Structures are given as structure tokens and as C-alpha cells.
Amino acid sequence: MIKTKKNKLINLISSYLFKTKYIYLVNLSGLTDNQIFDWRKNCYKHKIKLKFIKNTLLKKSIRNSKFEIFNKFLKGPTTLMTSNNVNGPALIINNYKKKISLKKEYLKAAFIEDILYSGDSQLKTLITLKSKNELLLDIIFYLKFELRNFLLNLKKKFNIIIYYLKLIKKTRNE
């Protein structure tokens, strides 16, 4: 490949990685063509991008960046899965592990919200992860629920106080 073309490709991969929220490195070696086709189809259905990139190009693309931590995982066949859904790729990997029932590790590493997860042992954690927006929504709904309960309790207490004040006023007038 011509050096200028290679440099453009490296810059393209680098900018692509910085625009993506959730990055997964997987090893799809050992799968048949039909299984890889099915994997691609699932990725497409869930709006997950699947890219087969040479390790050397990926290493050059992540040089001097926060993704340089991936270097130790770039041995052997590596496929890049990217998504704007925090646990979409993890769900696909987990479903495939169950479907094919292989003991092989598919997940090499994942980079989510500036945290590195490595290996299939982290798959359960990745499946249950929520994005920052989902967590904020959970907190807002929880606070809303608690505030509503607080106001209802306050209203009950206020009604009781008013009742007793009226009762006291009534007894004084008599």
C-alpha cells in the first residue's frame, strides 16, 4: 500500500475511534463463514459497526492516544466492534457464546467511558452496564419518586397540623 494512502487510512481509523463511544476488540477466528455472516447480520440489526482491521494499522492509529492501552490485546486476529449502545456488542458476544457453546474467549478488550475491560470474564459486567445518560435518568426518576413521597408525607403532616389547629381554635371559641 502506498505510504500516503496508508497515512490517510491511519488518520481515518484514528478519527473514527475518537468519535465512537464504545469500542470492543473481539477475536472471531475459528468461526465459519456462515457464523461470521450471522454475526455481521446481528451487528447490522443492532446498529453496531464491525470492522476487520490489521493489527499494525490499528496500532499506528492509536499511537499517542488514550487507546494505546489496546496494544497489549493486538495479537492474533482482531475485529473491531463499535457502537453508541453501551452493552449491545457485549450482548451479541454473549449470545454467540451460548449459541455456539464454545469455550473460546471472544472478547479481547472493551473501552467504555474511559475504562478498560479485558477478557470474557468482564462480559457479565459489560452486559449490565448503563450509559451515563441512563444512570442520570435513573437518578432523576429516583429523586422524583422520593421528592413526591416527601411532599405527600409533608401534606399529610400539614393536614394533621391544620386539623389540630382548627380543633384548638374551636375549643377556645367555646
C-alpha positions as CSV (number, residue, x, y, z in Angstrom):
1,M,0.0,0.0,0.0
2,I,1.3,3.5,-0.8
3,K,2.5,5.4,2.2
4,T,0.2,8.4,1.7
5,K,-2.8,6.1,1.3
6,K,-1.7,4.2,4.5
7,N,-1.4,7.5,6.4
8,K,-4.9,8.6,5.3
9,L,-6.3,5.2,6.4
10,I,-4.5,5.5,9.8
11,N,-5.9,9.0,10.2
12,L,-9.4,7.8,9.2
13,I,-9.3,4.9,11.8
14,S,-7.9,7.3,14.5
15,S,-10.7,9.9,14.0
16,Y,-13.3,7.1,13.8
17,L,-12.2,5.7,17.2
18,F,-12.4,9.1,18.8
19,K,-15.9,9.7,17.5
20,T,-17.1,6.3,18.8
21,K,-18.4,6.0,22.4
22,Y,-18.0,2.3,23.0
23,I,-15.2,0.1,21.5
24,Y,-14.9,-3.7,21.7
25,L,-12.0,-5.8,20.4
26,V,-13.0,-9.3,19.6
27,N,-11.4,-12.5,18.2
28,L,-13.6,-14.1,15.6
29,S,-11.1,-16.7,14.5
30,G,-12.4,-20.2,14.3
31,L,-15.8,-19.2,13.2
32,T,-17.1,-20.4,9.9
33,D,-18.1,-18.1,7.1
34,N,-21.8,-18.6,7.9
35,Q,-21.2,-17.9,11.5
36,I,-19.4,-14.6,10.7
37,F,-22.1,-13.7,8.2
38,D,-24.7,-14.3,11.0
39,W,-22.5,-12.2,13.4
40,R,-22.4,-9.4,10.9
41,K,-26.1,-9.5,10.4
42,N,-26.8,-9.3,14.1
43,C,-24.4,-6.3,14.3
44,Y,-26.1,-4.6,11.5
45,K,-29.5,-5.2,13.1
46,H,-28.4,-3.6,16.4
47,K,-26.5,-0.7,14.7
48,I,-23.1,-2.0,15.7
49,K,-20.2,-1.5,13.3
50,L,-17.9,-4.4,12.7
51,K,-14.5,-3.7,11.1
52,F,-11.8,-6.2,10.3
53,I,-8.5,-4.2,10.7
54,K,-5.0,-5.3,10.6
55,N,-3.3,-5.0,14.0
56,T,-0.4,-3.0,12.6
57,L,-2.8,-0.3,11.2
58,L,-4.7,-0.2,14.4
59,K,-1.5,0.1,16.5
60,K,-0.4,3.0,14.3
61,S,-3.9,4.6,14.6
62,I,-3.9,4.6,18.3
63,R,-0.3,5.7,18.8
64,N,0.0,8.5,21.4
65,S,-3.7,8.4,22.3
66,K,-5.9,7.1,25.2
67,F,-6.5,4.0,23.1
68,E,-2.8,3.0,23.3
69,I,-3.8,0.7,26.1
70,F,-5.2,-1.7,23.4
71,N,-1.7,-2.5,22.2
72,K,-1.3,-5.5,24.6
73,F,-4.5,-7.0,23.1
74,L,-3.5,-6.7,19.5
75,K,-2.1,-10.1,19.0
76,G,-3.7,-12.6,16.6
77,P,-6.8,-11.9,14.6
78,T,-8.7,-8.8,15.9
79,T,-12.0,-7.4,14.9
80,L,-13.3,-4.0,16.0
81,M,-16.9,-3.6,17.1
82,T,-18.1,-0.1,17.8
83,S,-21.4,1.1,18.9
84,N,-23.3,4.0,20.5
85,N,-25.1,1.5,22.7
86,V,-23.1,0.6,25.8
87,N,-23.9,-3.1,26.0
88,G,-25.0,-4.0,22.5
89,P,-21.7,-5.6,21.5
90,A,-21.5,-7.5,24.8
91,L,-25.0,-8.9,24.3
92,I,-24.1,-10.1,20.8
93,I,-20.9,-11.7,22.1
94,N,-22.7,-13.4,25.0
95,N,-25.5,-14.7,22.7
96,Y,-23.0,-16.2,20.3
97,K,-21.1,-17.9,23.1
98,K,-24.3,-19.5,24.2
99,K,-25.5,-20.3,20.6
100,I,-22.2,-21.9,19.5
101,S,-21.3,-23.1,23.0
102,L,-17.6,-22.8,22.6
103,K,-15.3,-22.2,25.5
104,K,-13.1,-19.8,23.4
105,E,-12.7,-16.2,24.5
106,Y,-14.2,-13.9,22.0
107,L,-13.8,-10.6,23.9
108,K,-10.3,-9.4,24.0
109,A,-11.0,-5.9,25.5
110,A,-13.6,-3.2,25.7
111,F,-13.1,0.6,26.2
112,I,-16.2,2.2,27.7
113,E,-16.3,5.6,29.3
114,D,-12.5,5.7,29.5
115,I,-12.4,2.4,31.4
116,L,-10.8,-0.7,30.0
117,Y,-12.4,-4.1,30.4
118,S,-10.4,-7.1,29.4
119,G,-11.4,-10.7,28.6
120,D,-14.6,-12.7,28.6
121,S,-14.6,-12.6,32.4
122,Q,-15.9,-9.0,32.1
123,L,-18.7,-9.9,29.8
124,K,-21.4,-10.1,32.6
125,T,-20.3,-6.7,33.8
126,L,-20.5,-5.2,30.3
127,I,-24.0,-6.7,29.7
128,T,-25.4,-4.9,32.8
129,L,-23.6,-1.6,32.3
130,K,-25.6,1.5,31.8
131,S,-24.5,4.6,29.9
132,K,-24.0,7.9,31.7
133,N,-27.3,9.1,30.3
134,E,-29.2,6.0,31.5
135,L,-27.7,6.4,35.0
136,L,-28.6,10.1,35.1
137,L,-32.2,9.2,34.2
138,D,-32.3,6.6,36.9
139,I,-31.1,9.1,39.4
140,I,-33.6,11.7,38.3
141,F,-36.5,9.2,38.4
142,Y,-35.4,8.1,41.9
143,L,-35.1,11.6,43.2
144,K,-38.5,12.5,41.6
145,F,-40.1,9.5,43.4
146,E,-38.5,10.4,46.7
147,L,-39.5,14.0,46.4
148,R,-43.1,13.0,45.6
149,N,-43.2,10.8,48.6
150,F,-41.7,13.6,50.8
151,L,-44.3,16.1,49.6
152,L,-47.1,13.7,50.1
153,N,-45.9,13.0,53.7
154,L,-45.5,16.7,54.2
155,K,-49.0,17.3,53.0
156,K,-50.4,14.6,55.4
157,K,-48.5,16.2,58.3
158,F,-49.6,19.7,57.3
159,N,-53.3,18.5,57.2
160,I,-52.9,16.9,60.6
161,I,-51.4,20.2,62.0
162,I,-54.3,22.2,60.4
163,Y,-56.8,19.8,61.9
164,Y,-55.4,20.2,65.4
165,L,-55.1,24.0,65.0
166,K,-58.8,24.1,63.9
167,L,-59.7,21.9,66.9
168,I,-57.8,24.1,69.3
169,K,-59.4,27.3,67.8
170,K,-62.8,25.6,68.1
171,T,-62.3,24.7,71.8
172,R,-61.1,28.2,72.6
173,N,-64.1,29.8,71.0
174,E,-66.5,27.6,73.0
